[in-house]
Amino acid sequence: MLPFRSEIRNSPTQPTIKIFLGDESLDARIKTHLEHFSEIETIEIRESIGRNRANENLTVFLKEEVDINKMKSSIDSSLWWYFEQY
């Protein structure tokens, strides 16, 4: 099982990146880890709704004019680095 997976969600109000962790006890730690990105407006820990999903997810809201595809790639790289270190 992978330590995480991320998805881009295109909502009409604000596109977000959802991060689903294999170990939900790491939600707060990963949230803190990602807060160093200046392109991120805020990160929320939310309850997941739907089948075959983790109970919780991190929802990443980006600042305006940020390229969501580049940010997803940067976040994924940062998370792979994080999980390799720990």
N, C-alpha and C positions, 0 to 999 in steps of 0.2 A: 504494500500500500504506500502510495506517495505521501509525503508529509503535508502537502497542500495542493490545491488547485485554484486557479483564478479564472474569472470570467468577466468579460465586459458586458455591462447591461446598459442598453440604450433606452433610457426613459425620456419622455418628452420634456421633462423639466430640467434634468441634469444627468448626463451619462455617469455611471459609476463603475467601479471595479469591485467585484465581490470576491472575497478570499475565503475558501473553506479549508479549515485545518483538520488534519487527521487526528490531532490531539487538542481538543477544545480547551484543555487547561492552559494552553499557551496563548490563548486569545489576547489577554492583557499584555503579555510580554511582546508579542508580535506587533500589537498596536503601538507600543512604545518604540519598538525598533523602526517602524515605518514613519514615525512622526518627524524624522530628520529630513524628509523630502520637502523642499520649499514649494513644490507644485501642488502639494496636498492641502486642501482647505480644512478638512476634518475627517476623522475616522470614527465610525460607530460600531459597537458590537451589537448585532441584532439577532433576533430569533429567526431561524430559517423556516420558510413555509414551502412545503412540497415534498414529494416522494424522493427516496434515495438520496437524501442530502444530509449534511451534518445538522445538528440541532441549532447551531449558531454559525454566524459568518461575520467577517469583518467587511463593512461596507465603506469603501474609500471614495470620498467626494473630492474632485479635483477643482482647482481654481479655473476661472474662465480662460479660454484661449490655450489651454494645455492640450497637447496631442495625446489622446487617450491610449492609442496604440503604443507609442513610445514609452508612456508611463507604465503601462502594463508590463512591457518588456523590462523596464528598469526595476519595477517592484519584484517581478519574478526572479531576476538575477540576484537582487538583494536577499530575497528569501532563500534561494538555493545556497548562497554564501552563508547565511545565518544557520541553516540546518547542517551544513558541512562542518561548521565550527563547533556546534553543540550536539 
